[in-house]
Amino acid sequence: MDAFVRALGAEVAPVTAGLGRGAAQLRARYPALRLPAAIVLASARSGGSVLTTDRGWPPVAGVVVTALGAATGA
């Protein structure tokens, strides 16, 4: 798993209280957004990018979301 994450150039970040608050704010704004997705999007809010197979994620300021494949839903 570590090699896979390194090969992507990705970062694994801890879930902090601040990140939890950011995820809660996103859930309040987008009620259909599930908590795991909200945590991912909140962690990328400071200019990060996200790679997902879920094309149903809402646009979030400061986050570039790239959806792969044919999976849909939130």
N, C-alpha and C positions, 0 to 999 in steps of 0.2 A: 504494500500500500504506500509506504513512504517513497519508494522509487517512482511509482505512478504519479503521485502528487508533485514530486520534484520535476518529473518529465513535463508536466503541464505548466510548470512555472507558477504553481498555485501555492497558497499559504493556508495553513490551518490555524485559526485563531481561537483563543479561549472565549467562552461566553461569560461576559462580565455583567455587572448590574447595569452599566450604561448601555450595553448592547441589548440587554433585556428591555430596557425602557424604550429604546429605538424600535425594537420589534413590536412592542405593545402599541406604540404610536402608529406604526404601519397597519397593524391589525385593526385599530380603531378607524383608520381611514379607509381600509379595504377589508370589510368584514369577511369576504370569501377567501381571503389569503390565510392559508394554514400557518401555524406557528413555525414549523421548520423553515418554510420559505421566507417568512418574515425575519427570522434570525439571519438567514443567508443574505437577504437584501439589506438589512440593517448593518451587517458587517461590511458591506461593500459601499455604503453611502458616502464615504469620504474619498470618492474618486476611483473606486474599484470596478471590477467587471465580474460578471457571473456567467457561467456556462451551465445550461440546464436543458432538460428535454421537455420542460413544461412551458408551452406557448401561452399559457393563461396568466402569467405573472404581469402585474400592472407596471407601468413605467414609474420609476422612482428617480427623482432628481439626483444627479451625481453618480448614477449607476448605469453601466452599459450591460444589458442583458442579451446574451446570445442563446437562442433556443435551437437545439438540434433535434433531428428526428421528427417523428410524427405524433408523439405523445401530446395530449391536450388535457386541460382541466387545471384546477387550482387546488 
